[in-house]
Amino acid sequence: MKLFYRRTQIGYILDTGLILTSLVLGVTMALSGFNWAPFVLLLVLAACVPLFGALTVVVAEQTLTIRFGVGIIRKSFSLDEVKAFREVENPWTYGWGVRLTPHGWLYNISGLRAVEIEMISGKKYRIGTNEPEALIDALRQAVGPRKATG
């Protein structure tokens, strides 16, 4: 299988925020005594780092795969189903993580730049990246220049 692109983007701001919040919560619990609500919150925050700490994008011969963290949260697209793709900039209000936006599903770990993928079905997805030009070049190689727009 030919690999056209592979990039892992680390969510430094998100990771730092999660870790610092977990530390503050842990110290607060240690000083004030055990309580179930902060303990459960601490577990959720601690789980978010390996689940959402990075975003890996891979373009291979037949598929585009995006994966957060260790890979439990992932999405794959058949390149045969891709109708078009283009570079876009997301408003800061779209945030990070996986979320539904007015432009379809967004998968983002950091920053505002993204590549929007339009499927033959009409569905759209945005993949956050700090190097949209390289991702678009890889998609052009994998599916051909006829599908690149904008």
C-alpha positions as CSV (number, residue, x, y, z in Angstrom):
1,M,0.0,0.0,0.0
2,K,1.4,3.4,-1.0
3,L,1.5,6.1,1.6
4,F,1.1,9.7,0.4
5,Y,0.9,11.5,3.7
6,R,1.2,10.9,7.4
7,R,1.3,13.7,10.0
8,T,0.7,13.8,13.7
9,Q,-0.2,17.1,15.2
10,I,0.2,17.4,19.0
11,G,-2.4,19.5,20.9
12,Y,0.0,21.2,23.2
13,I,-2.4,23.8,24.5
14,L,-5.2,21.3,25.0
15,D,-2.8,18.8,26.7
16,T,-1.3,21.4,29.0
17,G,-4.7,22.7,30.0
18,L,-5.9,19.1,30.8
19,I,-2.8,18.2,32.7
20,L,-2.7,21.5,34.7
21,T,-6.5,21.2,35.5
22,S,-6.0,17.6,36.6
23,L,-3.1,18.6,38.9
24,V,-5.0,21.4,40.5
25,L,-8.0,19.1,41.0
26,G,-5.7,16.4,42.5
27,V,-4.0,18.8,44.9
28,T,-7.3,20.3,45.9
29,M,-8.7,16.8,46.7
30,A,-5.5,15.9,48.6
31,L,-5.9,18.9,50.8
32,S,-9.6,18.9,51.3
33,G,-10.3,15.2,51.5
34,F,-11.8,12.7,49.1
35,N,-15.1,13.5,47.3
36,W,-16.6,11.4,44.5
37,A,-17.6,14.3,42.1
38,P,-14.0,15.8,41.8
39,F,-12.6,12.2,41.6
40,V,-14.8,11.3,38.6
41,L,-13.9,14.6,37.0
42,L,-10.2,13.9,37.5
43,L,-10.6,10.5,35.9
44,V,-12.4,12.1,32.9
45,L,-9.8,14.7,32.5
46,A,-7.0,12.2,32.8
47,A,-8.6,10.0,30.1
48,C,-8.9,13.0,27.7
49,V,-5.1,13.3,27.3
50,P,-4.5,9.9,25.7
51,L,-7.8,10.1,23.8
52,F,-7.5,13.6,22.4
53,G,-3.9,14.6,22.8
54,A,-2.9,14.4,19.2
55,L,-4.5,14.2,15.7
56,T,-2.9,11.8,13.1
57,V,-3.9,12.2,9.4
58,V,-2.9,9.5,6.9
59,V,-3.5,9.5,3.2
60,A,-2.9,6.1,1.6
61,E,-3.9,4.7,-1.8
62,Q,-7.6,4.0,-1.0
63,T,-8.3,5.8,2.2
64,L,-8.0,9.0,4.2
65,T,-7.8,8.2,7.9
66,I,-7.9,10.5,10.9
67,R,-7.3,9.4,14.4
68,F,-7.2,11.2,17.8
69,G,-4.7,10.1,20.4
70,V,-4.2,6.4,20.8
71,G,-6.8,5.7,18.0
72,I,-10.0,4.8,19.8
73,I,-11.6,7.9,18.2
74,R,-11.1,7.6,14.5
75,K,-12.7,8.1,11.1
76,S,-11.8,6.7,7.7
77,F,-13.0,7.8,4.3
78,S,-12.8,5.9,1.0
79,L,-11.0,8.1,-1.5
80,D,-13.4,6.8,-4.2
81,E,-16.2,8.7,-2.3
82,V,-14.3,12.0,-2.2
83,K,-15.9,14.6,-4.6
84,A,-13.7,17.6,-3.8
85,F,-11.3,19.1,-1.2
86,R,-10.1,22.6,-0.4
87,E,-8.2,24.6,2.2
88,V,-10.5,26.5,4.6
89,E,-10.1,28.6,7.8
90,N,-12.4,27.8,10.7
91,P,-13.7,30.5,13.1
92,W,-12.1,30.2,16.5
93,T,-15.6,29.5,17.9
94,Y,-15.5,26.0,16.3
95,G,-12.9,25.0,18.9
96,W,-11.1,21.7,19.1
97,G,-12.0,18.0,19.2
98,V,-14.8,16.4,17.2
99,R,-17.9,18.6,16.7
100,L,-20.7,19.3,14.3
101,T,-20.4,22.7,12.6
102,P,-22.5,24.5,10.0
103,H,-20.0,23.1,7.5
104,G,-20.2,19.5,8.6
105,W,-18.1,17.5,11.1
106,L,-14.9,19.0,12.3
107,Y,-11.9,17.0,13.5
108,N,-9.4,19.5,15.0
109,I,-6.6,19.5,17.6
110,S,-5.2,23.0,17.3
111,G,-5.3,26.1,15.2
112,L,-7.8,27.5,12.7
113,R,-6.6,26.0,9.3
114,A,-8.2,22.9,7.9
115,V,-8.9,21.0,4.7
116,E,-12.6,20.5,3.9
117,I,-13.5,17.2,2.2
118,E,-16.7,17.0,0.3
119,M,-18.1,13.5,-0.3
120,I,-20.1,12.4,-3.3
121,S,-23.0,12.0,-0.9
122,G,-22.9,15.8,-0.2
123,K,-21.6,15.4,3.4
124,K,-18.7,17.6,4.3
125,Y,-15.9,17.1,6.8
126,R,-13.2,19.5,8.0
127,I,-9.8,18.2,9.1
128,G,-7.7,20.6,11.1
129,T,-4.1,20.8,10.1
130,N,-1.1,23.1,10.5
131,E,0.0,22.2,6.9
132,P,-3.1,22.2,4.7
133,E,-1.0,22.6,1.5
134,A,0.9,19.3,2.2
135,L,-2.4,17.5,2.9
136,I,-4.0,18.8,-0.3
137,D,-0.9,17.8,-2.3
138,A,-1.2,14.3,-0.9
139,L,-4.9,14.1,-1.7
140,R,-4.2,15.3,-5.3
141,Q,-1.7,12.5,-5.6
142,A,-4.0,9.9,-4.2
143,V,-7.3,10.9,-6.0
144,G,-6.1,13.1,-8.8
145,P,-6.2,16.8,-9.4
146,R,-9.8,16.7,-10.9
147,K,-11.2,16.8,-7.4
148,A,-9.3,19.7,-6.0
149,T,-11.3,22.9,-5.7
150,G,-10.9,26.4,-4.4
